[in-house]
Amino acid sequence: MGGQSNEPESASRFDLDKIKKGLSQMVDISTPRISEALIEEFVEVITPVKNHHYRWKLNFGESKTPQERSNLLEPENPPVLAFTIDFETARKFRYANGLPTQFRKRDWNDLTVEVYL
């Protein structure tokens, strides 16, 4: 038997299209600003890896003990999504949300975010 599971390998994988469809039905994710309540609902933990580089662990309702949680300093799997927030993206976000746009490009550091399930 050797610890093999009778379940197909694909059964343990997340269907990203299904997750995206479910999220889009619950909230409007097309707006330039996602509500903090949505982030609090689905982001289990944010781990700073180094300056301006973060890893987000998503949670879809399953309750996990601290021992069961992923170590995002040494993740076992690659991220399902990675993106960088550069100066121009931040400028457009601030403008779209009515925030003060007076900030300097020379003071900006790009932010890198990796998202894990």
Secondary structure as GFF3:
##gff-version 3
##sequence-region A 1 117
A	DSSP	three_ten_helix	9	12	.	.	.	ID=ss1
A	DSSP	alpha_helix	16	26	.	.	.	ID=ss2
A	DSSP	alpha_helix	36	42	.	.	.	ID=ss3
A	DSSP	beta_strand	43	50	.	.	.	ID=ss4
A	DSSP	beta_strand	53	58	.	.	.	ID=ss5
A	DSSP	beta_strand	81	85	.	.	.	ID=ss6
A	DSSP	alpha_helix	87	96	.	.	.	ID=ss7
A	DSSP	three_ten_helix	105	107	.	.	.	ID=ss8
A	DSSP	beta_strand	111	116	.	.	.	ID=ss9
###
